[in-house]
């Protein structure tokens, strides 16, 4: 029986995206007060260390011949591929429309769409989860920290 090697390339996609997020986090917190910036740096450094550990683990497995650089797990099972593409598309759309919708409304709409894509159909979950998350993010990043996230209609309405 031939042993199938583990596709390690797929294991590095999320760490790659996490690294991009960490870099964005460092840049976006640069203008905040020093306490918030310090917290951002600590969180970002912890994330970068975890990413480095994952990359080292994968490199060691590749060196030992315990895996390949393949990405097959990203495409399998085939019936989930369109859901994955939909999630990526909604995330890209969230980022693209953030300047106009603002953080709160954009996050609410994005979460609602992503929950729908993954198959959530209970209206309570579809309303409560995005609303609770958007409210917490608004309170923390807009109201308390007054961060540089774009303000949209919700932020303008609540600023009055």
N, C-alpha and C positions, 0 to 999 in steps of 0.2 A: 504494500500500500504506500503510495507516494504522499509524502507530507507536504501540505500546502503552506507556503510561507505567509507570514502575516504582512499585510499591506500597511507599512508604517507611514507612508506619505499621508494617508487619510488621518492618522493620529496627530499630524502636525498642522492640520488646517485650523483647528480651533486655537491652538497656541499662537499661530500666525495672526489670526484675527485679534486675539487678546493682546498681542504685542502692538498692533496698530491702535487698539483702544487705549492701551497704556500710554503710548506716545501722544495720542489726542488728549488724554487726561492730563498729562504733564503740561502740554501747551495751553489747554483751556483753563487750568487753575493758576497759570502764571500771574494773572492780574489780581488774584484774590488776596485777602489779608494774609499775613504770614502764618497764622494758626491753621487756616484752611489749606494754604499751600503746603504746609508741613504735613498735614494729614494726607493730602493728595500724594505727596512724594513717598511717604511711608507705604501707603496702599499700592502705589505704582511700582515701587521697588520690590515689594513682596510679590506682586504679579510677575514682574520680569524674572525674579529668581525662580519662581515656579515654572515659567516658560523655559528658562535655561535648563532646569532639571529634566523637563520632558524632552527637550532636544538632545541632551546628553544621553538619556535613556534610549531614545530611538537610534542615535548614532552607535551606541554600544551594541544594540541588537543587530544593526546592519553589519557591523564589523564582525560579529560572531556568526553571521549568516543565518540569523533567526528571523529574518524578515526581508521585505523588498521595499522599494520606493513607490509602490503602487498606490492607487487611490480607489480600488474596487469597492471598499465598504461605503464610499460616498454614493455610488450608483446602485447599490443593492439594498433592499429589494427594489426592483424596478417600479412596483406600484406606488412607492413612496417618493419617487424622484420628482414628480410634479409638485407635490406638497413642499418638498425642500426648495425647489426653484421658486415657488410662490412665497415662501418665507423670506428668501433672499431678496426677491423683488419688492416685497412690502418693506423690508428694512431699508433698501436703497431709496424707495419712495419716501419713507419717513425722513431720511437724511436730506433728500433733495427738497422736500417741502417744509422743513423745519424753519427756515427764515420767514415764511409766510404764515404758517399755522401756529408757530410758537411751540414751546416744549410741551405744555400741558395738553393742548388739543391734538397735536401730532402724535404724542405718546398714546393718548386714549384711542385715537383712530387706528394707529398701528397695532396696538395690542388687540383691539377688537377684530381687526382683519386677520391677524395671525392666529388667534384663537379659533376663528371660523375656519381657516384653512386646515388646521390640525384636527378639525372635526367636532369642536365643542358646539353644542346646540342648545344647552340649557340657558334660557334668557337671563336667569339670575347670575350665572357665572359670567355670561357675556357682558353684563352691565356692571356687576360689582367688582370684578377683578381689574378691568381697565380703569374704572372710576377710582377705586382705592389706590391703585398704583400711581395714577396721574395726580391725585390729591396729595399723596405723600411726597412725590417728586416736586410738585409745586411748592409745598410747604418748606421742604428742605432747601432746594436750589434757588427758588425765586424769592420766597418770602423771607426765610431766615438768612441764607448766605448772599442773597442778591447777586448771584453769579451772572456771568455774561451770556447765558442762554438766550436765544431769541424770544422776544415777547410777541405773542399773537393775540387774537381776540379774547381769549380767556384771561390772559394776564392783564390786558388793557381794561377789561371789565372789572376784574378784582382789584385793580390798582385804585379805582375810584373809591 
